[in-house]
């Protein structure tokens, strides 16, 4: 299957994204830091697809992850956000 790429010149310095990656970036830009569960609900996409594309965007230094402890026991929540300056 051939995937289309979208060239965006706005704030991403003429980089190429798949349509899904572009929608992922738009969601993070619009809504701020989100967990993977939030992204699944927002984009109505399987979590593995979200994860694979977030990893690709992390490698390009466009998205970063951070953890936030909610004061309860257990694992802290992992959030994803656009890197500064994007």
Phi, psi and omega in degrees: 000128181270130180258139177282151174241150180244131179262120180241127183260346188310260184260009183250020173050051174054059176254163182252135181226151170287161178303322179293318179298322178296318178294324177296315178296317179299318180296316180293324179291318183286316189258351181084196181301134181224152172278169178295324178298319178297320179293321177300314180292319183291315186265353180052053184226148178302147185295331179291324177295317177300311182300312182301318182285328176295319178299318178297319180288330175293320179298331178270007180059036177258333181232142175230156180245152176212157181252153182220119179277129183268012178085000180254170177287159177103190182291142174287156177286142177256124179248153176239141178213163175288146179291158181298142179086005180255000000 
